[in-house]
């Protein structure tokens, strides 16, 4: 889970898969706030932690008001190492 106390790198790792999927047009994107969608980073990145499972349930909470532009801004902010997320 990515929280407001985590590092900019944590935020970036959570946001990047969302942005990559949207930019490549591979899958429809439902925008969620970065912390709420952080669990999806495991799936999008092909995490080895999931390799032994045939079915995985992801809990993606809230964030219905987040836009792709907001997520891009959060990712840019995290990449710059800014703490004002």
C-alpha positions in Angstrom: 0.0 0.0 0.0 1.3 3.4 -0.9 0.5 6.1 1.6 1.2 9.8 2.1 4.2 8.8 4.2 5.9 6.7 1.5 8.7 8.0 -0.7 8.3 9.6 -4.1 9.7 6.4 -5.6 6.9 4.4 -4.1 4.4 6.8 -5.6 6.1 6.6 -9.0 6.1 2.8 -9.0 2.4 2.8 -8.3 1.6 5.4 -10.9 3.8 4.2 -13.8 1.8 1.0 -14.7 -1.4 3.0 -14.8 0.1 5.6 -17.1 1.9 3.0 -19.3 -1.3 1.1 -19.9 -3.1 4.3 -20.8 -0.4 5.6 -23.1 -0.1 2.3 -25.0 -3.8 1.8 -25.3 -3.4 -1.8 -24.3 -6.3 -2.0 -21.9 -9.1 0.4 -20.8 -8.0 2.4 -17.9 -10.1 3.2 -14.9 -8.3 6.0 -13.1 -7.9 5.6 -9.4 -5.9 7.6 -6.9 -2.3 6.3 -6.8 -2.5 4.8 -3.3 -5.8 3.1 -4.1 -4.4 1.5 -7.2 -1.0 0.5 -5.9 -1.9 -3.1 -5.6 -2.4 -3.2 -9.4 1.3 -2.4 -9.9 2.0 -6.0 -8.9 -0.1 -7.3 -11.7 1.0 -4.8 -14.4 4.6 -5.3 -13.6 4.3 -9.1 -13.7 5.5 -9.6 -10.2 7.0 -12.9 -9.3 5.2 -12.7 -6.0 2.0 -13.7 -7.9 3.5 -16.5 -9.9 2.2 -19.4 -7.7 -1.4 -18.2 -7.8 -4.0 -19.1 -10.4 -6.4 -16.4 -9.2 -5.7 -13.1 -7.5 -8.1 -10.6 -6.0 -7.0 -7.0 -5.9 -8.6 -4.6 -3.5 -8.8 -1.2 -5.4 -10.4 1.3 -3.1 -11.8 4.8 -3.8 -10.2 7.3 -6.0 -13.1 7.7 -8.4 -12.4 11.4 -8.9 -8.7 10.9 -10.0 -8.0 11.8 -13.6 -5.2 10.6 -15.9 -3.8 14.1 -15.8 -3.7 14.1 -12.0 -1.9 10.7 -12.0 0.6 12.1 -14.6 1.2 15.1 -12.3 1.7 12.8 -9.3 4.2 10.7 -11.3 6.1 13.8 -12.5 6.2 15.2 -8.9 7.5 11.8 -7.6 10.1 11.7 -10.4 11.4 15.1 -9.4 11.7 13.9 -5.8 9.3 16.5 -4.6 7.6 15.7 -1.3 4.4 17.8 -1.9 2.4 14.9 -3.1 
